[in-house]
């Protein structure tokens, strides 16, 4: 066992050769590297699979032995200062490494098909592998400085991945927004790290916790300064995990490819903030005000994320706000001191949300087969509906992920969310009411997403749409600016020649074409406009390829069974709560009891209420959306629905206000743009005006005065030294006379 731990340092470095070799290959052998590009995807999956097997092996040993292993070596030694690097293997590390690797492998397999026709295929897998390296380095770090280094690398990778399609201005703005917003939290994190080094003189977790606890116990530290430092540390987690008020980057991050959304929103970037708070919980837990702040931020984020998801039309943005709300539940649990519940929900949510995002990518894949559906429309749920007949596997998987997130037993998220809801009553009745009501909102907006996407009638959408709207030949988000066309013989995608200036973007008349049955059998994941123009046909959406469906089905299994990892029961004397045994070392460090076993009657009594609230949200969603959505018969009504949604369906001012609040993101982005960004610009303009008009003005005036005085004086000079001596003597005499007269007085 000891020997296994000694080789744990390779965990973060195994995925690193892929981006290095891709970069060297593109530099030295570009043609060969591009022709063998699928080999790099295979290597990415293979190396991450090795890391997964290694992580699972470490986890099994930890469950059996309840051990923590740390290895460090000195990097910088100077007098009394020593900076060490190393790795820490404990339950939190092993849980995070398993999440990162399992979800990462599924996303990589999925991406091979999803990004196959993208010109940035190699760049995509290079970014993904480096992202995995950064996250694995973050979770295995043994000190705060090492965490901060990998923390910044994660931020850099997220910037590159969110802005992967940087030719689109929206994507470029989104990655900049995510980067700048996270810089706010990261700067606070850096200040907090330096503050705790000032207090304790150490960056290592064990020394840091022990020294800090002794200082607090002996009252030998400035409490105000300590509180400030802990708030600064927590600000890093607020930004990275999209907690209020630094959550604004999260929905815009959906401009990246869907596999990126699945990875970032499930087990990597947004989970990093939860990981940081869980890692530093021994620091936070001895300061009650900070624990109250963490729980307050968590409950605000829980409710805000749920309300903002209610009226979103973009399927990925709806799931993004759902992620924000669920991360709020985890932060609430950590603020309440429920270490086990927070990590349990982190595990179950990671797999369920990865399933939902990959399912949404499969839906987007299918919608882009419809003629005239641009990337924006292929993600807009208003233009969907009736897909259950055409993508039955994706529909079933998405439904299971939806029910899991709603908290329906026995799916994964039911076990963890129910635990957090029950513990919230013991902490604060007000927080409990908000948390339980948000559980109903979660069920409502998730079922709304499902109904708008899969139920209803598809024909009412695209048959009328094709005849009435002009379509664009180009799709930068998928194909780049160049575009593609279909070879009729083997349906291979070939580069499409650039259009002439007199060519029109309109390819369709108002006539509705017949369906080409052969179009459904095309092996490529996308059917392009050129194919339909040549054939004068259009195609229904169809199910994705096996390489897309395989990861989805694997994640379905996780969603079905991973919740049983932490069920708090005994069966015939056998403890079924594997998670508690796994977390025993970390719980002992926090002086908490990891044995949360309950009886079936008490558990069922608590679960009935939470499940009832979830079913209430589901019933309301069915009542509001199922009959309305299935009644659409023509495009004009759909167009009206796009513009107004609930506004004209319900005339009640409260409903309209809630809808406007949700659709406009709670006006928080508007507030930031008006008062923060706008205020900074006004201050900058004022500073610029002061610099140009006042500072430069004074300098310019002095220069001009010197110039005119010099010009005036030079006209009095004749060039004779005797004249200059006379004037000099004259003025000196006058000065002496005045001085003499004044001195006599």
C-alpha positions in Angstrom: 0.0 0.0 0.0 2.8 2.4 0.9 4.4 1.8 -2.5 1.1 2.7 -4.3 1.0 6.0 -2.4 4.6 6.8 -3.4 3.7 6.8 -7.1 0.6 9.0 -6.6 2.6 12.0 -7.8 2.1 10.8 -11.4 -1.7 11.4 -11.2 -1.6 15.1 -12.4 1.2 14.5 -15.0 -0.1 11.5 -16.9 -2.4 13.6 -19.2 0.3 16.2 -19.8 2.2 14.5 -22.7 -0.8 14.8 -25.0 -0.8 18.7 -25.3 3.0 18.7 -25.4 3.2 16.1 -28.2 0.4 17.8 -30.2 2.1 21.1 -30.0 5.5 19.6 -31.1 3.8 17.6 -33.8 2.0 20.6 -35.2 5.2 22.6 -35.2 7.5 20.0 -36.8 5.2 17.6 -38.7 1.9 19.4 -39.2 0.6 17.3 -42.1 1.2 14.0 -40.3 -0.1 15.2 -37.0 -3.4 16.4 -38.6 -3.8 13.2 -40.6 -3.5 11.1 -37.4 -5.6 13.3 -35.3 -7.9 10.6 -33.9 -4.8 9.0 -32.5 -4.5 11.9 -30.1 -8.0 11.4 -28.9 -7.3 7.8 -28.2 -4.1 8.7 -26.2 -6.1 11.3 -24.2 -8.7 8.7 -23.2 -6.0 6.0 -22.5 -3.9 8.2 -20.2 -6.9 9.5 -18.3 -8.1 6.0 -17.9 -4.8 5.0 -16.3 -5.3 7.9 -13.9 -8.8 6.7 -13.2 -7.7 3.2 -12.4 -4.9 4.5 -10.1 -7.4 6.8 -8.3 -9.9 4.0 -7.8 -7.1 1.8 -6.4 -6.1 4.6 -3.9 -9.8 5.1 -2.9 -10.3 1.4 -2.2 -7.2 1.4 0.0 -8.5 4.5 1.9 -11.9 2.9 2.5 -10.2 -0.2 3.9 -7.5 1.5 6.0 -8.8 5.1 6.6 -5.4 6.6 6.0 -4.0 9.9 4.8 -0.7 10.1 3.0 1.4 13.2 2.3 4.7 13.5 0.6 6.6 16.8 0.3 10.0 18.0 -0.9 11.7 21.3 -0.5 11.7 23.7 -3.4 13.0 27.0 -2.0 15.0 27.3 1.2 16.1 30.7 2.5 17.1 31.2 6.1 13.9 30.6 8.1 11.7 30.4 5.0 11.0 27.1 3.3 8.6 26.5 0.4 7.7 22.8 -0.2 5.9 21.1 -3.0 4.3 17.7 -2.8 1.0 15.8 -2.9 -1.7 14.9 -0.4 -3.8 11.8 -0.8 -6.9 11.8 1.5 -10.6 11.1 0.9 -11.3 14.5 -0.6 -8.4 14.1 -3.1 -9.5 10.6 -4.1 -13.1 11.6 -4.5 -12.3 14.6 -6.7 -9.8 12.6 -8.8 -12.3 9.9 -9.5 -14.9 12.5 -10.5 -12.5 14.3 -12.8 -11.3 11.2 -14.5 -14.6 9.4 -14.9 -16.5 12.4 -16.2 -13.4 13.5 -18.2 -13.2 10.1 -20.0 -16.9 10.2 -20.9 -16.5 13.7 -22.3 -13.4 12.9 -24.3 -15.1 9.9 -25.9 -18.2 12.0 -26.6 -16.0 14.9 -28.0 -14.4 12.6 -30.6 -17.6 12.5 -32.5 -19.0 15.9 -31.5 -15.9 17.8 -32.6 -14.9 15.5 -35.4 -15.6 18.0 -38.2 -14.3 21.0 -36.4 -11.0 22.4 -37.7 -9.9 22.9 -34.1 -10.1 19.2 -33.3 -6.5 18.9 -32.2 -6.5 22.2 -30.3 -9.6 21.0 -28.5 -8.1 17.8 -27.2 -4.9 19.6 -26.3 -6.8 22.1 -24.2 -8.9 19.3 -22.6 -5.8 17.2 -21.6 -4.1 20.3 -20.1 -7.4 21.1 -18.3 -7.4 17.6 -16.7 -3.8 18.0 -15.7 -4.6 21.4 -14.0 -7.5 20.0 -12.1 -5.7 16.9 -11.0 -2.8 19.0 -9.8 -5.2 21.2 -7.9 -6.9 18.4 -6.0 -3.6 16.7 -5.1 -1.8 19.9 -3.9 -0.4 19.8 -0.4 -0.2 23.5 0.3 -1.9 26.8 -0.5 0.8 28.1 -2.9 0.6 24.9 -5.0 -3.2 25.2 -5.0 -3.0 28.7 -6.2 -0.7 27.8 -9.1 -3.0 25.1 -10.4 -6.0 27.3 -9.6 -4.7 29.9 -12.1 -3.9 27.2 -14.7 -7.5 26.0 -14.4 -8.7 29.6 -15.0 -6.5 29.8 -18.0 -7.7 26.6 -19.5 -11.3 27.6 -18.9 -10.6 30.9 -20.7 -9.3 28.9 -23.7 -12.1 26.4 -23.7 -15.0 28.8 -23.3 -13.5 31.0 -26.1 -12.7 27.9 -28.2 -14.7 29.4 -31.1 -13.1 32.7 -30.7 -14.1 33.9 -34.2 -17.6 34.4 -32.8 -17.7 37.7 -31.0 -20.1 36.3 -28.4 -17.7 33.5 -27.5 -14.8 35.9 -27.3 -16.8 38.2 -25.0 -17.9 35.2 -22.9 -14.4 33.9 -22.2 -13.2 37.4 -21.3 -16.1 37.8 -18.9 -15.4 34.5 -17.2 -11.7 35.4 -17.0 -12.2 38.9 -15.6 -14.9 37.8 -13.1 -12.7 35.0 -11.8 -9.7 37.4 -11.5 -11.7 39.3 -8.8 -12.0 36.2 -6.7 -8.5 35.0 -7.5 -7.0 38.2 -6.3 -8.9 37.9 -3.0 -7.7 34.3 -2.7 -4.0 35.4 -3.2 -4.4 38.1 -0.5 -6.0 35.5 1.8 -3.2 33.1 1.3 -0.6 35.7 2.0 -2.5 36.8 5.1 -2.6 33.4 6.6 1.1 33.0 5.9 1.6 36.2 7.8 -0.4 34.8 10.7 0.9 31.2 10.8 4.2 31.3 8.9 3.2 28.2 6.9 1.5 27.2 3.6 1.2 23.5 4.5 -2.3 22.4 5.4 -1.4 20.4 8.5 0.9 23.0 10.0 -1.5 25.8 9.0 -4.5 24.2 10.7 -2.6 23.3 13.9 -0.9 26.6 14.3 -4.1 28.5 13.6 -6.2 26.5 16.0 -3.6 27.1 18.8 -3.6 30.9 18.1 -7.4 31.0 18.2 -7.6 28.9 21.3 -5.0 31.1 23.1 -6.5 34.3 21.7 -3.2 35.4 20.3 -4.4 36.7 17.0 -6.3 39.8 15.8 -9.8 38.5 15.2 -10.7 41.2 12.7 -7.6 40.5 10.6 -8.3 36.7 10.7 -11.9 37.3 9.6 -10.7 39.5 6.7 -8.3 36.8 5.5 -10.9 34.0 5.7 -13.3 36.2 3.7 -10.6 36.7 1.1 -10.0 33.0 0.9 -13.7 32.4 0.5 -13.9 35.0 -2.3 -11.9 32.7 -4.6 -14.4 29.9 -4.1 -17.3 32.3 -4.7 -16.0 33.2 -8.2 -14.9 29.8 -9.2 -18.1 28.0 -8.1 -20.3 30.8 -9.5 -21.8 31.9 -6.2 -23.6 35.1 -5.7 -22.5 37.9 -6.5 -19.7 36.6 -8.9 -22.0 34.1 -10.8 -22.5 36.3 -13.9 -19.9 34.5 -16.0 -21.6 31.1 -15.8 -24.4 31.3 -18.3 -22.1 33.1 -20.9 -19.7 30.2 -20.5 -22.2 28.2 -22.5 -20.8 29.7 -25.7 -18.1 27.0 -25.6 -18.6 23.6 -27.1 -21.1 21.4 -25.3 -18.5 18.9 -24.1 -16.7 21.8 -22.4 -20.0 22.8 -20.7 -20.4 19.2 -19.4 -16.9 19.1 -18.0 -16.8 22.6 -16.5 -20.3 22.3 -15.0 -20.0 18.8 -13.6 -16.7 17.8 -12.1 -14.0 20.3 -12.8 -14.0 24.1 -12.7 -17.2 24.9 -10.8 -16.4 22.0 -8.4 -13.0 23.6 -7.6 -14.6 26.2 -5.3 -16.5 23.6 -3.4 -13.2 21.6 -3.1 -11.4 24.7 -1.8 -13.9 25.4 0.9 -14.0 21.7 1.9 -10.2 21.6 2.0 -10.0 24.7 4.2 -13.0 23.9 6.3 -10.8 23.3 9.4 -9.9 27.0 9.1 -13.4 28.2 8.6 -15.1 26.1 11.2 -13.5 27.8 14.1 -14.9 31.2 13.1 -18.7 31.1 13.4 -19.2 34.3 11.5 -17.4 32.9 8.4 -19.5 29.7 8.6 -22.6 31.9 8.7 -21.4 33.8 5.7 -20.7 30.6 3.7 -24.2 29.3 4.5 -25.8 32.7 3.7 -24.0 32.9 0.3 -25.0 29.3 -0.4 -28.8 29.8 0.3 -28.9 33.0 -1.7 -27.2 31.2 -4.6 -29.6 28.3 -4.2 -32.7 30.4 -4.6 -31.3 32.9 -7.2 -30.0 30.2 -9.5 -33.4 28.4 -9.4 -35.4 31.6 -10.1 -33.1 32.6 -13.0 -33.5 29.2 -14.6 -37.3 29.4 -14.7 -37.7 31.3 -18.0 -34.5 30.6 -19.9 -35.0 29.6 -23.5 -31.5 28.4 -24.3 -31.3 24.8 -23.1 -27.6 25.1 -22.0 -28.2 28.3 -20.1 -31.1 26.7 -18.2 -28.8 23.9 -17.2 -26.1 26.4 -16.3 -28.4 28.2 -13.8 -29.4 24.8 -12.5 -25.7 24.1 -11.8 -25.4 27.4 -10.0 -28.3 26.5 -7.7 -27.0 23.0 -6.9 -23.6 24.4 -6.1 -25.4 26.7 -3.7 -26.8 23.6 -2.0 -23.2 22.3 -1.5 -22.0 25.6 -0.2 -25.0 25.7 2.2 -24.1 22.3 3.5 -20.5 23.3 4.0 -21.6 26.4 5.8 -23.7 24.3 8.1 -20.7 22.1 8.8 -22.2 19.1 6.9 -19.0 18.0 5.3 -20.3 14.6 4.3 -23.6 15.9 2.8 -21.8 18.5 0.7 -19.4 16.0 -0.8 -22.2 13.5 -1.3 -24.1 16.0 -3.4 -21.0 16.9 -5.2 -20.6 13.3 -6.4 -24.3 12.7 -7.3 -24.7 16.1 -9.0 -21.5 15.7 -11.1 -22.8 12.6 -12.8 -26.4 13.7 -13.2 -25.4 17.1 -14.6 -22.8 15.6 -17.0 -25.6 13.4 -18.3 -27.9 16.3 -18.8 -25.2 18.4 -20.6 -24.2 15.6 -22.9 -27.8 14.9 -23.5 -28.4 18.5 -24.5 -25.4 18.2 -26.8 -27.0 15.2 -28.5 -30.2 17.3 -28.9 -28.3 20.2 -30.3 -26.6 17.8 -32.7 -30.0 16.6 -33.9 -31.5 20.0 -34.2 -28.7 21.2 -36.5 -29.8 18.6 -39.0 -32.9 20.7 -39.7 -32.5 23.0 -42.6 -32.2 26.6 -41.6 -31.5 26.0 -38.0 -28.6 28.2 -37.0 -26.6 27.4 -33.8 -28.7 29.9 -31.8 -31.9 28.2 -32.9 -30.6 24.7 -32.3 -30.1 25.5 -28.6 -33.4 27.4 -28.3 -36.0 25.2 -26.7 -38.8 27.2 -28.3 -37.7 25.8 -31.7 -37.7 22.2 -30.3 -40.4 19.8 -29.3 -41.5 16.4 -30.4 -38.0 15.1 -30.3 -38.9 12.0 -28.2 -40.0 10.3 -31.4 -36.7 10.9 -33.2 -34.1 10.7 -30.4 -35.6 8.1 -28.0 -32.4 7.1 -26.3 -31.3 10.7 -25.7 -34.9 11.4 -24.4 -34.8 8.5 -21.9 -31.4 9.5 -20.6 -32.3 13.1 -20.3 -35.5 12.2 -18.5 -33.5 10.1 -15.9 -31.1 13.0 -15.4 -34.0 15.4 -15.0 -35.7 13.2 -12.4 -32.5 12.7 -10.5 -31.9 16.5 -10.3 -35.6 16.9 -9.2 -34.8 14.5 -6.3 -37.0 11.6 -7.3 -36.0 8.3 -5.6 -34.1 6.1 -6.0 -32.0 8.2 -8.4 -28.7 9.7 -7.3 -29.4 13.3 -6.3 -32.4 12.2 -4.2 -30.2 10.7 -1.5 -27.8 13.7 -1.2 -30.3 16.5 -1.6 -32.7 15.0 0.9 -29.9 14.8 3.4 -29.0 18.5 2.9 -32.7 19.5 3.2 -33.2 17.6 6.4 -30.0 19.1 8.0 -31.1 22.6 7.1 -34.0 22.4 9.6 -31.5 21.9 12.4 -29.5 24.9 11.3 -32.1 27.6 10.5 -35.8 27.3 9.8 -35.6 30.3 7.4 -32.9 28.7 5.4 -34.8 25.4 5.5 -37.9 27.0 4.0 -35.9 28.6 1.2 -34.1 25.3 0.5 -37.2 23.2 0.4 -39.1 25.7 -1.8 -36.2 25.8 -4.1 -36.4 22.0 -4.4 -39.9 22.5 -5.9 -38.6 25.2 -8.2 -35.8 22.8 -9.4 -38.4 20.2 -10.3 -40.4 22.8 -12.1 -37.7 24.3 -14.3 -36.1 20.9 -15.1 -39.4 19.4 -16.2 -40.1 22.6 -18.2 -36.8 22.0 -20.0 -37.7 18.4 -20.7 -41.2 19.2 -21.9 -40.1 22.1 -24.2 -37.4 19.9 -25.7 -39.0 16.4 -26.1 -42.8 16.8 -25.9 -45.2 18.4 -28.3 -45.1 18.4 -32.1 -42.0 18.9 -34.2 -43.7 19.5 -37.6 -45.3 22.7 -36.4 -41.8 24.1 -35.9 -39.5 23.4 -38.8 -42.0 22.7 -41.6 -43.3 26.2 -41.4 -40.0 27.7 -40.4 -38.2 26.3 -43.5 -40.7 28.0 -45.8 -40.7 31.4 -44.2 -37.2 32.2 -43.0 -34.0 32.8 -44.9 -31.2 30.7 -43.8 -27.5 31.3 -43.6 -24.9 29.1 -45.3 -22.3 29.5 -42.6 -22.1 28.2 -39.1 -18.9 29.5 -37.5 -19.5 27.6 -34.3 -19.3 24.3 -36.0 -17.5 24.6 -39.2 -15.5 27.8 -39.1 -16.0 30.6 -41.6 -15.3 28.4 -44.6 -18.3 26.0 -44.3 -18.7 22.6 -45.8 -20.7 20.8 -48.5 -21.7 17.1 -48.9 -20.2 14.8 -51.5 -23.1 12.9 -53.0 -21.3 9.6 -53.4 -20.1 8.9 -49.9 -21.6 11.9 -48.0 -18.1 13.1 -47.0 -17.9 16.7 -45.9 -15.8 18.8 -48.2 -14.7 22.4 -47.9 -17.2 24.8 -49.4 -16.0 27.5 -51.8 -16.4 31.1 -50.7 -19.5 32.7 -52.0 -19.6 35.5 -54.6 -20.9 38.8 -53.7 -24.1 38.4 -55.7 -25.0 35.0 -54.2 -28.0 35.1 -51.8 -28.3 33.5 -48.4 -31.9 32.5 -49.2 -32.1 28.9 -50.4 -35.7 28.0 -49.8 -39.0 29.1 -51.3 -42.3 29.0 -49.4 -42.9 25.5 -50.8 -42.6 22.8 -48.2 -40.4 20.0 -49.5 -40.9 16.3 -49.1 -38.9 14.3 -46.7 -35.9 12.4 -48.1 -35.9 9.0 -46.3 -32.2 8.5 -47.3 -31.2 11.6 -45.3 -31.7 9.7 -42.1 -29.1 7.1 -42.9 -26.2 9.6 -43.4 -23.4 8.5 -41.2 -22.1 12.0 -40.5 -23.3 13.7 -37.4 -24.5 16.8 -39.2 -26.5 17.2 -42.4 -25.6 20.4 -44.2 -27.6 22.9 -46.1 -26.0 22.1 -49.4 -27.3 18.5 -49.3 -30.9 19.7 -49.0 -30.5 22.3 -51.6 -29.3 19.8 -54.2 -31.9 17.2 -53.2 -34.7 19.7 -52.5 -35.4 17.9 -49.3 -35.1 18.3 -45.6 -34.6 15.8 -42.8 -36.1 15.1 -39.4 -33.7 15.1 -36.5 -32.2 11.7 -35.8 -30.5 9.9 -33.0 -26.8 10.6 -32.5 -24.0 8.1 -33.3 -22.9 5.4 -30.9 -19.8 7.3 -29.8 -22.1 10.0 -28.5 -24.6 7.7 -27.0 -22.1 5.4 -25.2 -20.9 8.0 -22.7 -24.5 9.1 -22.1 -25.6 5.5 -21.3 -22.6 5.1 -19.0 -23.6 8.3 -17.1 -27.1 6.9 -16.9 -25.7 4.0 -14.9 -23.9 6.3 -12.6 -27.1 8.4 -12.2 -29.1 5.3 -11.3 -26.6 3.7 -8.8 -24.0 6.2 -7.5 -26.5 7.4 -4.9 -26.4 4.1 -3.1 -22.8 4.9 -2.2 -24.0 6.9 0.7 -27.3 5.4 1.8 -27.4 5.7 5.6 -28.6 2.2 6.5 -27.5 -1.2 7.6 -28.7 -4.4 6.0 -28.4 -7.6 8.0 -25.7 -6.0 10.2 -23.7 -4.8 7.2 -23.0 -1.0 7.0 -24.1 0.1 3.5 -22.8 3.7 4.0 -19.6 3.3 2.1 -19.2 7.1 1.8 -19.0 7.6 5.6 -16.3 5.0 5.9 -14.5 6.6 3.0 -14.6 10.1 4.7 -13.6 8.9 8.2 -10.1 10.5 8.2 -11.4 13.8 7.0 -14.4 13.7 9.5 -12.0 13.0 12.3 -9.9 16.0 11.4 -13.1 18.1 11.8 -14.1 16.3 15.0 -17.3 15.1 13.4 -19.1 11.8 13.6 -19.0 10.0 10.2 -21.7 7.5 11.3 -25.0 9.0 10.2 -27.0 5.8 10.2 -30.8 6.2 10.6 -33.7 3.9 10.6 -36.0 3.4 7.6 -39.1 4.9 9.3 -37.3 8.2 10.1 -35.8 8.4 6.7 -39.1 7.7 4.9 -40.9 10.3 7.0 -38.3 13.0 6.1 -38.2 11.9 2.4 -42.0 12.1 1.9 -42.1 15.8 2.3 -39.1 16.5 0.0 -40.5 14.1 -2.7 -43.9 15.7 -2.4 -42.5 19.1 -3.0 -40.6 17.8 -6.1 -43.8 16.2 -7.4 -45.7 19.4 -6.9 -43.2 21.2 -9.1 -43.4 18.5 -11.7 -47.2 18.7 -11.7 -47.2 22.5 -12.1 -44.8 22.3 -15.0 -47.0 19.7 -16.7 -50.0 21.8 -16.1 -48.4 25.0 -17.5 -46.3 23.6 -20.4 -47.6 20.3 -21.6 -51.0 21.4 -23.0 -49.8 24.8 -24.2 -46.8 23.3 -26.0 -48.7 20.5 -27.7 -51.3 23.0 -29.0 -48.9 24.8 -31.4 -50.1 24.4 -34.9 -48.3 27.1 -37.0 -45.2 29.1 -37.0 -47.0 32.4 -36.3 -48.0 31.1 -32.9 -44.5 29.8 -32.3 -43.1 33.2 -33.2 -45.5 34.8 -30.8 -44.4 32.3 -28.1 -40.8 33.2 -28.8 -41.4 36.9 -28.2 -43.8 36.7 -25.3 -43.7 33.2 -23.7 -45.6 33.6 -20.5 -46.3 37.3 -20.9 -49.4 36.9 -23.1 -50.4 33.5 -21.8 -50.7 34.8 -18.3 -51.8 38.4 -17.7 -51.1 38.4 -14.0 -48.5 41.0 -13.1 -46.8 38.8 -10.6 -46.2 36.0 -13.2 -45.0 38.6 -15.7 -42.7 40.1 -13.1 -41.2 36.7 -12.2 -40.8 35.9 -15.9 -39.0 39.3 -16.6 -36.8 38.8 -13.5 -35.8 35.4 -14.6 -35.3 36.0 -18.3 -33.3 39.2 -17.7 -31.0 37.3 -15.2 -32.4 39.2 -12.2 -31.1 42.5 -13.7 -27.8 41.7 -12.0 -25.8 41.9 -15.3 -27.6 45.2 -16.1 -26.6 46.5 -12.7 -23.0 45.6 -13.1 -22.9 47.0 -16.6 -24.5 50.3 -15.5 -23.0 51.0 -12.2 -19.7 49.0 -12.1 -18.5 48.9 -15.7 -20.2 52.2 -16.5 -19.0 53.8 -13.2 -15.4 52.7 -13.9 -15.6 54.1 -17.4 -17.0 57.4 -16.1 -14.2 57.6 -13.5 -11.7 56.8 -16.2 -13.1 59.5 -18.4 -12.9 62.0 -15.5 -9.3 61.0 -14.8 -8.5 61.2 -18.4 -10.0 64.7 -18.6 -8.1 65.8 -15.4 -4.9 64.5 -16.8 -5.3 66.1 -20.2 -6.9 69.4 -19.3 -5.5 70.1 -15.8 -2.1 68.4 -15.4 -1.1 68.7 -19.1 -2.8 72.1 -19.2 -0.7 73.6 -16.4 2.5 72.2 -18.1 1.4 73.6 -21.4 0.6 77.0 -19.9 4.0 77.3 -18.2 5.6 76.4 -21.5 3.6 78.9 -23.5 4.4 81.7 -20.9 8.1 80.9 -21.1 7.9 81.0 -24.8 6.1 84.4 -25.0 8.3 85.9 -22.2 11.4 84.8 -24.1 10.1 86.2 -27.3 9.2 89.5 -25.7 12.6 89.9 -23.9 14.7 89.1 -26.9 13.3 92.2 -28.7 14.9 94.4 -26.1 18.4 93.1 -26.5 20.8 95.0 -28.7 23.9 92.8 -28.3 26.1 95.4 -26.5 27.7 94.4 -23.2 27.9 98.0 -22.0 24.1 98.3 -22.2 23.6 95.1 -20.3 26.0 96.3 -17.5 24.2 99.7 -17.3 20.8 98.0 -16.9 22.2 95.6 -14.3 23.7 98.5 -12.3 20.5 100.4 -12.6 18.3 97.6 -11.2 20.8 96.8 -8.4 20.8 100.4 -7.3 17.0 100.6 -7.2 17.0 97.4 -5.1 19.6 98.8 -2.7 17.7 102.0 -2.2 14.4 100.2 -1.5 16.2 97.9 1.0 17.9 100.9 2.7 14.6 102.7 3.1 12.7 99.7 4.5 15.5 98.9 6.9 15.4 102.4 8.4 11.8 102.0 9.3 
